[in-house]
C-alpha cells in the first residue's frame, strides 16, 4: 500500500504504464528502414541479404531480427512505413482546411484536391519509396504483416469517412463505392508516376499537380 500524494488516502500500488517508445528509438528504426529500402532498390528484394542490410544500417544481425524479423519482415515494414508516411501527409493536408470559412462545395473541392496533392507530393518527395510501394505489396503477406496493413487501411478510411462523409451526404460529392473514389483520386496520379519513375515520361509528376487535382474534382463533384 502507498499513500496518495494528492488525497492523503491509502491506495493500492499500481505499476506505472510502460513509457512510449522514445523519439530517438523511432528515429533509429526509421533510419534502418530507409537504408534497407536503399538496399532493396539497389539490389532487388530477392538479391538483398540480411548481411547487406546489417552493413548498410550498421546493425547487428541479432538487433535486426529483434526489431523487425527476417528479410521479408523488414521488406514488409518498409512498405508499411511508406504507407503510414503517406497517410500522415494526407491528414496534414486535410487538417489545413477551415470548414467554418467555406461552403460545403468549397470544403469538398479542397478536400478532394488535398488528397490528390498528397499523392503527388509524397511520390515526388519519396520516389524510391513510392516505387517500392507500387511494386512490392506482396511482401506484406510474405513478411507476416497482412493484419497490420489491413488495420492501418481501415483506420485511414475511417478518418476519411469522418471528414468527407458529411459532404457526400449533403450531395456535393457523388455517392460512390469507396474504391471508386480512390480510382479517381489516386489512379491517374499513380499511373503517370509509374511511367515517370521508370523513365518513360520526361515531365515530372509535379508539373501536372493542379491538372490531376482539378480532374478528380470534376469527376467527383455532384
C-alpha positions in Angstrom: 0.0 0.0 0.0 1.1 3.6 -0.6 -0.4 6.9 0.3 -1.7 9.1 -2.4 0.2 12.3 -2.6 -2.9 14.3 -3.7 -5.6 13.0 -1.3 -3.5 11.6 1.5 -5.6 8.3 1.4 -4.0 4.9 1.2 -4.3 3.2 -2.1 -3.0 0.1 -3.8 0.3 0.4 -5.6 -0.2 0.3 -9.3 2.7 -0.3 -11.7 3.1 2.7 -13.9 2.3 2.0 -17.6 5.3 1.4 -19.8 6.6 4.6 -21.4 6.0 5.2 -25.0 8.9 4.5 -27.4 11.4 7.4 -27.3 11.7 9.6 -30.3 15.3 8.5 -30.6 14.3 4.9 -30.9 11.7 5.6 -33.6 14.2 7.7 -35.5 16.7 4.9 -35.4 14.1 2.4 -36.7 13.1 4.9 -39.5 16.8 5.2 -40.5 17.2 1.4 -40.6 14.1 1.1 -42.8 15.4 3.9 -45.1 18.7 2.2 -45.6 17.1 -1.2 -46.0 14.9 0.4 -48.7 18.1 1.6 -50.4 19.4 -2.0 -50.4 16.2 -3.3 -51.9 16.2 -0.6 -54.5 19.8 -1.2 -55.5 20.0 -5.0 -55.4 16.3 -6.1 -55.6 14.5 -7.7 -52.7 15.4 -11.2 -53.8 19.1 -10.5 -54.1 19.4 -8.4 -50.9 20.7 -10.3 -47.9 20.5 -9.7 -44.2 24.2 -9.2 -44.1 23.8 -6.4 -46.7 21.2 -4.7 -44.6 23.3 -5.1 -41.4 26.3 -3.5 -43.2 24.2 -0.7 -44.6 22.4 0.1 -41.3 25.4 -0.6 -39.0 23.2 -3.0 -37.1 23.9 -6.5 -35.8 22.0 -9.5 -37.1 20.6 -10.1 -33.6 19.4 -6.5 -33.2 17.8 -6.5 -36.7 15.9 -9.7 -36.0 14.9 -8.4 -32.6 13.4 -5.2 -34.0 12.0 -6.4 -37.3 12.5 -10.1 -38.0 13.7 -11.8 -41.2 14.3 -10.1 -44.6 10.7 -10.5 -45.7 9.5 -8.9 -42.4 11.9 -6.0 -43.0 10.5 -5.5 -46.5 7.0 -5.6 -45.1 8.0 -3.0 -42.5 9.4 -0.8 -45.3 6.1 -1.0 -47.2 4.0 -0.2 -44.1 6.3 2.7 -43.1 5.8 4.2 -46.5 2.1 3.9 -46.4 2.0 5.4 -42.9 4.2 8.2 -44.0 1.8 8.9 -46.9 -1.3 8.8 -44.7 0.3 11.2 -42.3 0.8 13.7 -45.1 -2.9 13.2 -46.2 -4.2 14.1 -42.7 -1.8 17.0 -42.5 -3.2 18.5 -45.7 -6.8 17.8 -44.8 -6.3 19.4 -41.3 -5.4 22.7 -43.0 -8.9 23.1 -44.5 -11.0 25.5 -42.4 -14.6 24.3 -42.8 -16.2 27.3 -40.9 -14.9 29.6 -43.6 -16.1 27.6 -46.5 -19.3 26.4 -48.1 -19.9 22.6 -48.3 -18.9 22.7 -52.0 -15.7 24.5 -51.3 -14.9 22.1 -48.5 -15.4 19.2 -50.8 -13.3 20.7 -53.6 -10.5 21.5 -51.2 -10.7 18.1 -49.6 -10.6 16.1 -52.9 -7.8 18.3 -54.2 -5.9 17.9 -51.0 -6.0 14.1 -51.4 -4.6 14.4 -54.9 -1.9 16.9 -53.7 -0.8 14.5 -51.0 -0.4 11.7 -53.6 1.6 13.9 -56.0 3.8 15.4 -53.3 4.6 12.2 -51.4 5.5 10.4 -54.5 7.6 13.3 -55.7 9.4 13.7 -52.4 10.0 9.9 -51.9 10.4 8.4 -55.4 12.3 5.3 -54.2 9.8 4.6 -51.5 6.9 5.1 -54.0 8.4 2.6 -56.4 8.8 0.1 -53.6 5.1 0.6 -52.6 4.0 0.3 -56.2 5.7 -3.0 -56.9 6.1 -4.9 -53.6 2.8 -5.0 -51.9 3.1 -8.8 -51.9 6.0 -8.5 -49.4 3.4 -7.5 -46.7 1.9 -11.0 -46.6 5.2 -12.7 -47.0 6.5 -10.7 -44.1 3.5 -11.6 -41.9 2.2 -8.1 -41.7 -1.1 -8.5 -43.6 -3.2 -7.8 -40.5 -1.2 -4.7 -39.7 -1.8 -3.3 -43.1 -5.5 -4.1 -43.0 -5.8 -2.3 -39.6 -3.9 0.7 -40.9 -6.0 0.9 -44.1 -9.2 0.6 -42.1 -8.2 3.4 -39.7 -7.2 5.6 -42.6 -10.5 5.1 -44.4 -12.4 5.7 -41.1 -10.7 9.1 -40.8 -11.5 10.0 -44.4 -15.1 8.9 -43.9 -15.4 11.2 -40.9 -14.1 14.1 -42.9 -15.7 13.6 -46.3 -18.8 11.6 -45.3 -21.0 14.6 -44.3 -20.2 16.3 -47.7 -21.3 13.2 -49.6 -24.5 13.1 -47.5 -25.1 16.7 -48.4 -24.9 15.9 -52.0 -21.9 18.0 -53.0 -19.9 14.9 -53.8 -21.2 11.9 -55.8 -22.2 8.9 -53.7 -19.9 6.0 -54.9 -18.2 2.9 -53.5 -15.1 3.9 -51.6 -12.9 2.1 -54.1 -14.2 4.3 -56.9 -13.2 7.4 -55.1 -9.7 6.0 -54.8 -9.6 5.2 -58.6 -10.4 8.9 -59.5 -8.2 10.4 -56.8 -5.0 8.3 -56.9 -5.5 6.2 -60.1 -4.4 8.8 -62.7 -1.6 10.1 -60.4 -0.2 6.6 -59.8 -0.4 5.6 -63.5 1.6 8.7 -64.6 4.0 8.3 -61.6 4.9 4.7 -62.6 5.8 5.8 -66.1 7.7 8.8 -64.9 9.7 6.9 -62.2 10.5 4.3 -64.8 12.0 7.0 -67.1 9.3 6.6 -69.8 7.7 10.1 -69.3 10.0 13.1 -69.3 7.9 15.7 -67.4 7.9 15.3 -63.6 4.7 14.5 -61.8 4.6 17.9 -60.1 4.1 19.6 -63.5 0.6 18.2 -63.6 -0.3 18.6 -59.9 -3.2 21.0 -60.5 -4.3 19.2 -63.6 -4.8 15.9 -61.7 -6.4 17.7 -58.8 -8.9 19.5 -61.0 -9.6 16.3 -62.9 -10.5 14.4 -59.7 -12.8 17.3 -58.5 -14.6 17.5 -61.8 -15.1 13.7 -61.8 -16.5 13.5 -58.3 -18.4 16.7 -57.7 -22.2 16.4 -57.9 
